[in-house]
Amino acid sequence: MSEGRVHDVYERLKAIVVGFEIRPGDRLNEGDLARRLAVSRTPLREALNRLAAERLVEIRPGAGFFCRALDADGVFDTYELRLALETAAVRLACARGAPEAIAALRAELEATGLETRGLTVGEAVARDEAFHLGVARLARAPEIATELGRVNERIRFIRWVDMAARVATTKGEHRAIMAAIEARDEAAAVAVMTAHIARRMDQVVEAVREGYSNIYVNGPAALAERVLERGEPR
């Protein structure tokens, strides 16, 4: 079996579980998934094991694979991990970022990274993630960038909720982060990044509550496909 075939199954299955198309805590029926993806059990099982290693699905001995839980404690812990990674990345970006790479990220931010009108929630979050991964690449720390990408996947659904709820709030944090990196002002960059990312537990609890409402009432696809009318990504 080709590695490309397994990777294709992995990517398609990851999109399903990241977006909670299978409800939190539900068992993943391998037969149903194999039919849905038109694949055999072998690449499906390999993809499920990869996703389990990345904590996007859970393995319960003797019971099989389950969609990961959507709980406030887990989301809060993941945000704390994101904060640690992103503050480390922005410190290193201030110290290591090549001038031409910094200029390129600034140009990309101004060209596509601020305006959200007409984008779907999913598209706006994707642009937001791209900016933050761009900061990690400035840091020239590939392990941080890789881990940040995985963390983004684990909280992407909650970030859809967050983007939909707060799109009217425009604070210009991305511009402020960019300006601090350009000035090589590590303290300012860390302070703005911390304010930008950090979430209180009550905020996480509310986002999880809203997330469950979207999953069980309208379906997660309706959230990701909602078109934004105004505001900027934070």
Secondary structure per residue as TSV (DSSP state, phi and psi in degrees):
chain	resnum	aa	ss	phi	psi
A	1	M	-	360.0	134.0
A	2	S	-	-76.2	149.0
A	3	E	H	-62.9	-35.0
A	4	G	H	-61.7	-37.7
A	5	R	H	-65.5	-46.3
A	6	V	H	-62.2	-42.3
A	7	H	H	-63.0	-38.8
A	8	D	H	-62.6	-44.7
A	9	V	H	-63.1	-43.1
A	10	Y	H	-58.1	-46.6
A	11	E	H	-65.9	-40.7
A	12	R	H	-68.3	-41.2
A	13	L	H	-69.8	-36.5
A	14	K	H	-61.1	-40.5
A	15	A	H	-61.0	-35.7
A	16	I	H	-67.1	-46.4
A	17	V	H	-80.0	-34.0
A	18	V	H	-61.7	-40.3
A	19	G	T	-87.3	8.1
A	20	F	T	53.5	39.2
A	21	E	S	-65.6	-24.4
A	22	I	S	-103.4	130.1
A	23	R	-	-66.9	150.1
A	24	P	T	-53.6	131.3
A	25	G	T	83.8	-9.0
A	26	D	-	-75.1	146.8
A	27	R	B	-72.2	139.5
A	28	L	-	-88.2	111.4
A	29	N	-	-79.7	109.5
A	30	E	H	-63.9	-36.1
A	31	G	H	-63.6	-46.0
A	32	D	H	-63.1	-42.0
A	33	L	H	-66.6	-39.5
A	34	A	H	-61.3	-42.0
A	35	R	H	-68.7	-41.7
A	36	R	H	-61.8	-39.9
A	37	L	H	-93.3	-3.0
A	38	A	T	55.9	50.8
A	39	V	-	-135.5	166.8
A	40	S	-	-83.7	170.7
A	41	R	H	-66.9	-28.9
A	42	T	H	-64.8	-54.8
A	43	P	H	-66.1	-30.5
A	44	L	H	-63.1	-45.8
A	45	R	H	-64.0	-39.5
A	46	E	H	-62.9	-41.8
A	47	A	H	-64.5	-41.7
A	48	L	H	-62.8	-39.7
A	49	N	H	-65.5	-37.9
A	50	R	H	-62.3	-45.4
A	51	L	H	-65.9	-33.3
A	52	A	H	-66.3	-40.0
A	53	A	H	-62.9	-29.5
A	54	E	T	-91.8	4.6
A	55	R	T	65.5	28.0
A	56	L	S	-93.8	-21.2
A	57	V	E	-132.7	164.9
A	58	E	E	-115.6	142.2
A	59	I	E	-103.6	127.9
A	60	R	E	-115.1	114.6
A	61	P	T	-52.2	128.6
A	62	G	T	80.3	-6.1
A	63	A	T	-119.3	-24.9
A	64	G	E	110.4	-155.3
A	65	F	E	-100.3	143.0
A	66	F	E	-133.5	147.4
A	67	C	E	-63.3	140.4
A	68	R	-	-62.9	157.1
A	69	A	-	-73.2	156.5
A	70	L	-	-118.4	88.4
A	71	D	-	-127.0	150.7
A	72	A	H	-61.7	-41.7
A	73	D	H	-61.9	-44.3
A	74	G	H	-65.5	-41.5
A	75	V	H	-65.5	-42.8
A	76	F	H	-60.8	-44.6
A	77	D	H	-60.7	-38.7
A	78	T	H	-68.6	-37.5
A	79	Y	H	-64.0	-37.9
A	80	E	H	-64.5	-38.3
A	81	L	H	-64.9	-42.8
A	82	R	H	-58.9	-44.0
A	83	L	H	-60.7	-43.4
A	84	A	H	-62.2	-43.7
A	85	L	H	-66.1	-44.2
A	86	E	H	-72.9	-35.1
A	87	T	H	-70.2	-36.4
A	88	A	H	-63.0	-42.1
A	89	A	H	-64.2	-43.1
A	90	V	H	-72.1	-31.3
A	91	R	H	-60.6	-48.1
A	92	L	H	-68.5	-33.7
A	93	A	H	-62.2	-40.0
A	94	C	H	-63.0	-37.1
A	95	A	H	-84.1	-36.1
A	96	R	H	-111.5	-15.3
A	97	G	-	-59.0	126.8
A	98	A	-	-72.1	138.7
A	99	P	H	-53.6	-41.0
A	100	E	H	-68.9	-33.3
A	101	A	H	-71.2	-38.9
A	102	I	H	-62.1	-44.9
A	103	A	H	-62.2	-38.5
A	104	A	H	-66.2	-40.7
A	105	L	H	-67.5	-39.0
A	106	R	H	-60.2	-45.3
A	107	A	H	-64.0	-40.6
A	108	E	H	-65.5	-41.2
A	109	L	H	-61.2	-46.5
A	110	E	H	-69.6	-30.8
A	111	A	H	-78.3	-41.2
A	112	T	H	-136.3	-8.1
A	113	G	S	-97.5	2.0
A	114	L	S	-112.7	-44.5
A	115	E	-	-81.6	132.2
A	116	T	-	-115.3	-8.3
A	117	R	T	-58.3	129.8
A	118	G	T	88.2	-10.8
A	119	L	-	-85.5	156.0
A	120	T	B	-79.6	164.0
A	121	V	H	-56.7	-44.0
A	122	G	H	-60.2	-42.0
A	123	E	H	-66.7	-40.3
A	124	A	H	-64.9	-41.9
A	125	V	H	-65.9	-37.4
A	126	A	H	-61.4	-41.2
A	127	R	H	-66.2	-38.7
A	128	D	H	-63.7	-45.7
A	129	E	H	-60.1	-39.5
A	130	A	H	-62.0	-39.3
A	131	F	H	-62.6	-46.8
A	132	H	H	-66.8	-36.9
A	133	L	H	-67.2	-32.0
A	134	G	H	-62.8	-39.4
A	135	V	H	-62.5	-43.2
A	136	A	H	-63.2	-35.6
A	137	R	H	-69.5	-34.2
A	138	L	H	-58.8	-32.7
A	139	A	T	-70.6	-14.7
A	140	R	T	53.8	47.7
A	141	A	-	-129.0	82.3
A	142	P	H	-60.5	-31.6
A	143	E	H	-68.4	-37.7
A	144	I	H	-64.1	-44.0
A	145	A	H	-62.5	-41.8
A	146	T	H	-64.1	-46.1
A	147	E	H	-67.1	-36.5
A	148	L	H	-63.2	-39.6
A	149	G	H	-59.2	-40.7
A	150	R	H	-67.8	-40.7
A	151	V	H	-62.6	-41.7
A	152	N	H	-56.2	-40.9
A	153	E	H	-64.7	-36.9
A	154	R	H	-71.5	-26.8
A	155	I	H	-114.1	12.4
A	156	R	H	-61.0	-41.5
A	157	F	H	-61.3	-44.2
A	158	I	H	-65.4	-33.1
A	159	R	H	-70.6	-29.8
A	160	W	H	-61.0	-45.6
A	161	V	H	-59.6	-45.9
A	162	D	H	-61.8	-45.1
A	163	M	H	-64.3	-43.1
A	164	A	H	-64.6	-35.4
A	165	A	H	-79.6	-30.3
A	166	R	H	-118.7	18.7
A	167	V	T	-63.8	-26.8
A	168	A	T	-75.6	-10.8
A	169	T	-	-87.0	119.6
A	170	T	-	-117.2	112.0
A	171	K	-	-121.1	-8.1
A	172	G	-	67.6	27.9
A	173	E	H	-63.9	-36.2
A	174	H	H	-62.1	-42.8
A	175	R	H	-62.6	-40.5
A	176	A	H	-66.5	-40.3
A	177	I	H	-61.2	-45.3
A	178	M	H	-62.1	-42.7
A	179	A	H	-64.5	-39.5
A	180	A	H	-66.0	-39.3
A	181	I	H	-64.0	-44.0
A	182	E	H	-61.1	-34.8
A	183	A	T	-84.1	-2.8
A	184	R	T	56.3	35.9
A	185	D	-	-97.4	89.8
A	186	E	H	-61.6	-44.5
A	187	A	H	-61.4	-44.6
A	188	A	H	-66.4	-41.2
A	189	A	H	-61.5	-43.8
A	190	V	H	-66.6	-41.2
A	191	A	H	-62.6	-44.6
A	192	V	H	-69.0	-42.8
A	193	M	H	-61.5	-40.2
A	194	T	H	-63.6	-46.1
A	195	A	H	-63.5	-33.2
A	196	H	H	-70.9	-37.7
A	197	I	H	-100.7	-39.7
A	198	A	-	-57.2	139.4
A	199	R	-	-128.9	137.2
A	200	R	-	-76.9	157.9
A	201	M	H	-60.0	-38.5
A	202	D	H	-64.8	-33.4
A	203	Q	H	-67.1	-40.5
A	204	V	H	-65.7	-44.0
A	205	V	H	-57.7	-44.0
A	206	E	H	-65.7	-40.3
A	207	A	H	-65.5	-39.4
A	208	V	H	-65.1	-42.8
A	209	R	H	-59.2	-45.6
A	210	E	H	-66.1	-35.6
A	211	G	H	-61.8	-44.5
A	212	Y	H	-62.5	-38.6
A	213	S	H	-60.3	-42.8
A	214	N	I	-66.2	-38.9
A	215	I	I	-65.6	-45.0
A	216	Y	I	-92.8	-18.9
A	217	V	I	-98.9	-62.0
A	218	N	I	-100.4	-19.4
A	219	G	-	94.0	144.1
A	220	P	H	-63.7	-29.8
A	221	A	H	-62.9	-35.3
A	222	A	H	-63.2	-34.7
A	223	L	H	-67.7	-50.4
A	224	A	H	-64.1	-30.7
A	225	E	T	-94.2	1.0
A	226	R	-	-63.5	132.7
A	227	V	B	-88.7	131.6
A	228	L	-	-85.8	144.4
A	229	E	-	-105.3	-27.0
A	230	R	S	-158.4	169.1
A	231	G	-	99.6	179.3
A	232	E	-	-131.0	147.9
A	233	P	-	-66.3	144.9
A	234	R	-	-87.7	360.0
